[in-house]
Amino acid sequence: MRPRILVTTPIPEPGPSLLSGAADVTVLEEAPTYAELAERCASGEYDVVLTQLRDRIDAELLAKATVRGVSNFAVGYNNIDIAAATERGIMVGNTPGVLTDATADIAMLLILGTGRRVIEADRMVREGRFHGWEPELMLGADVSGRTLGLAGFGRIARATARRALGFGMEVLFAPRPPHDRAVTDSELGEFAGKVRKVEWDELVAASDYLSLHVPLNEDTHHLVDADVLGRMKESAILINTARGPVVDEAALVAALRDGRIAGAGLDVFEDEPLLAPGLADLPNTVLLPHIGSATVSVRAEMSRLSALNAIAMGAGRIPDHPVNPTAWPGA
């Protein structure tokens, strides 16, 4: 029998063609509620579910699920309880390595856009409030020559560092905030002698732009809270392209409103798609709708990888990109 695959949200090509050629596919036209998704996963009608980050696959859902695989249309998988899935013998797949450059581009865009007040300036022109060049019109923050602090130094952070060095920025990094670890020159590779490792507290205090590139876990939930915001420079700008809950969004609104930091550029939010009260009203922000991976080529590759993961799991094979390969110890 062909495997039966549930797709919780329509995805771009080539995923649909790959799936339809290898499986019986059900695509939901509207995102399911948690209860609807839990019911479908427990129905016995599907072998694999292809999910999105907004689909919550927690221990309660997994305890009743009859699927044998979850293919996440994302690099991250903080929406899935991996330990519970592994305990239940449910394989999880993701799409690693596909959005590094696209997300680094967005991080750099937010650095430039927030520092140079691009959204405010664009709105001024569109609203007819631009009356000609003036010496003090829309003065922003320098980027070249300023210090970029990278929280984390994985693939996306390194790609961001590469771009920032091209803009003449000084680049500091903390490899595993809020903790620390040693980093050798051989591990740094091309960045040896070009970037400098510091501990988290120094990164917070020294950065003109503090850019977050950490996974969401117990250590990094609210990594940037009121205390951290209070220790940043008043002229500093916070950039987040990682996960929304890495930042205490209510504390960020207060810090921005009270002038404790100068601005924030965000592509992710703590309770997406909702924003913390007051965030959208602040002029010193650039707010994007989670578009770090939103290029045609990247989303197509995410579609391809997630479809191939789903097809493999449906056929009883460990996918090319398993998050928890020990879920099927005999495979």
N, C-alpha and C positions, 0 to 999 in steps of 0.2 A: 504493500500500500504506500501511496505517496504521503510524505509527512504533511501534517496540518499546521499551518503557521498563522498566527494572529498578529496583525500589524496595527498598532494602536493609533497611528496617524499616517496619512498618506506621505510617502517619501519620494524624492526625485529619482529619475532614472540614473543608473541602470538597475537599481534594486528591484523595482517591480517586475521587469522582464526576467531577471535572474530567478526571482522567487516563483513566478508563474510557470517557468519552465521546469521547475524541480519539485513543486509542492502544490497542495491545495491551499489557497491563500484567502484569508478574510481581512479586509482593510476597513477599519472604522473611519467614517467620514468626519466624525467629531470626536474630540478627545474624551475618553471615558472618565467617569467619576471613579474614585477609589473603590466604591462598592461595586460598580459595574465591572471594573477590571478584575477585582477579586472573584466575582461570580464567574466570569469567563475563564479565569485561570483554574478554577476548581471544577469546571463543568465536565472535564474529560473530553472536550471537543478539539483540543489543540495539543500539539506536541511541543511547540516553541512559541514564545511571544516576543515580538520585536518591539522594544519600548523606546520611549523618549525620556529625557531627564525629568520631565514633570510627572512621569508615572512613578508613583511610590510603591516599591516592591519590598515591603517590610516583612518582619518575621511572622506577623499574624496572617498576611496574605499567603506567604510561602508555606505555612503550616497546613493549609488546605489545598494548595495548588497541586494539580496533576501534570503540569507541564514538566518536561525534562531539561528545558533550556530557556534562557533569557538572553536575547541579543540586544544590547543597548546601543542605540543610534547616538553614540557619544564616546569621547575619550574617557571622561570621568564616569564614575558609577556610584557616587555617593547617594543616589536615589535607591540603591539596592542593598539589602542586608546580606553581604557576602557570606558571613559566617553562617547565617540561617540557611542560605541557599546551599552551601556546601554540606551542611548537616543533613539536608533533605535530599542530597544527591542531584541537585539542579545546577547545571553548568551555566556560567555567565560569560558572555563575550562582549568585547568593546572594540573601538576603532582607533587604536593608538597611532601616534606619529603623523597624523594627516593634517593637523591644523596649526603646526608650530609657527610657520611664517605668517599665516593669515592673522593669528592672534597677536603675534609680535607687532605686526603692522598696526593693529588697533591700539595696542598699548602706546606705540609711538604717536599715533594720531591723537590719543587722549592727552599725552604729555604736551604736544604742540597746541592742540585745540584749547585745553584748559589754561595753559600758561599764557597764550596769546589772546585769550578771551574771544575765540572765534564765534561762538554761538551768540554772545552779546553783540558783537560787531555786525554779524549777519542780520540779526533782528533789527538793529538800528537802521541799517540801509533799507530793509523791506518796509519798515514802518514810516519811512520818510523823515527820519530824524537826523540824517547825515546832511550837513549844510556846508561841507567842504573841510579841507585839511585844517587841523588845529594842532598846536604844539603839544597839548596834553590830552589829546583825544584817545580814549581806549588804551591807555598805557597798560602793558602786561608785564609778565615775568620773562626774563631771559631763559633760554634753553641751553644754547652753546655756552660752555664754560661753567655750567652749574653741575651739581652733584646728583646723580641718579642712584638711589638705593634700591637694590633688588632683594625682596624677601623671597628666598628660594633661588636656586641656580640650576634648574633643570633645563630642558630643551627650549621652552618658550622664553624663560628668563635669559638664556644665552643668546637667543635670536634677538631679543630686545636689546641686550648689551651691545651686540654687533651694530645695530642701528644707532644706538646712542653714541657709541664711539665715533661713528661717522659724523655726528653732529657736534663733536668736540666736547662731549660731556665727560666728567670724571665719574667712573662707575665703581660703586661699592656693592658688596653682596654679603648676605648672611645665608649660609647654605641650608639650614634647617631650623628656621625660627619656630618657636621661641627658644629652641635648644641650639647647641653649637656642635660642630665636628671639625676635624682637621681636613684640609684640602691641599693636596700636593700640586706642584707645578705640572706634573705629568697629567694629572686629572684635569687641570685647567686647559691644557693643550694650547690652542691658538690664543687664549686669553691670558696666558702666563705673562706677567709683567705689564699687562694692560688694565686689569681690574684688581681690586684689593678686597680681600676677605676681612670682615669685621664681625663682632658679635652683635646680636639683635639690638641691644640697648644703644650701642654706638650708631648703628644704622638708622634707628629712629631719630636720634638727636642730630645726625649730620646731614641727612638727606634734604635736598631742595625738592626733589620729586621722589616719593616713596611708592614703588610699584610692587604689587603683590602677585606672586607666582607660586603659590603653595596649594597642595591638595586640601580638601576639606576633611578634617578628622577631629578627634577630641582635642588634640593639641592646638589646632589652628582655628577652632570655632571661636569667634570674637577675638582673634589674635590682635586686631586693632580695636581697642576699646577706649573708654574715656581716659584711662591712665596713659595709654600710648599716645593718643591724640594730644594730650596735655604736655607730652614730652617732645613733640615735634616742633620745628621752627614755626613761628607765626606766619612766616612767608612760604611755608611748605605746601605742596600739593600732593594729595593722595590719589593713586591710580589703582583701580581694581579690575582686572580681566580674569580673575581666578574663579572664585565662588562667592556669592553674595554674603553668606553667613560668616565668612572670614572677618567681616567688619560688623561691629555693633552699629547698625544704621541709625538708630535713635541718637546714640552718642555722637555720631558723625554730623547729624543735622544740627545738634546743639553747638558743636565745635565750629562748624561753618557759620552758623548764625551769629555766634558770639565773637568771631574773628580770631579764634584760637589757632586755626590754620587758614590758609589763603583760598584753597579751592579743592575740588575733587572731580576726577574723571572716572565714571563708572560704566562698565558694560554689563555688570551683574548686580543683583539686588538680593537682600536677605530673604524676602518673602515674595519672590517673583510670581506673577507680574505686578504685585502691589509694591508701592513705595512707602517708606516711613513718612508719617505726616510731616509736611513742611519741606520735604526734599525737593519736590518739583518747583517750589516757589523761590528757591535760592538762585540768584543770578550767577554765583561763582561756581557753577557746576556744568559739566557736560555729561549728559545721561543718554546712553545708547541701549537699544532693546536686545541685549545679549547677541551681538552679531559678530563675535570674535571669529567664528568659523564660516561666516556667511559670504563665501564666494562660490561661484558656480562650480568650479573644479573641486573645491574642498568638500562641499556637500555631496557632490556626485561620488567622490571616493568614500565618504562616510556611508553613503547608501550602498555602494558595492560591498564594502567590508562587512557591514551589518547583515546584508542579505546572505553573503557567503557563510558568515558565522551561523546564521539561522538554518541554512540548508544543511550544513555539516552536522549541527546538533540534532536536527530532525532526522538525519540518517544514522544517528548513533555514533558519530565521529567527533573527536575533540576538535574544536574549530581552530583556525590558524591563530586567533587572538583570544585565548581563554584568560579570564581573570582568576578563576579558581580550578585549575586542571585536576586537582585532587578530588573534585566532586565525583568523578567517575574513575575510581582507582583501578578498575580492570580494563578500561578502554585502551 
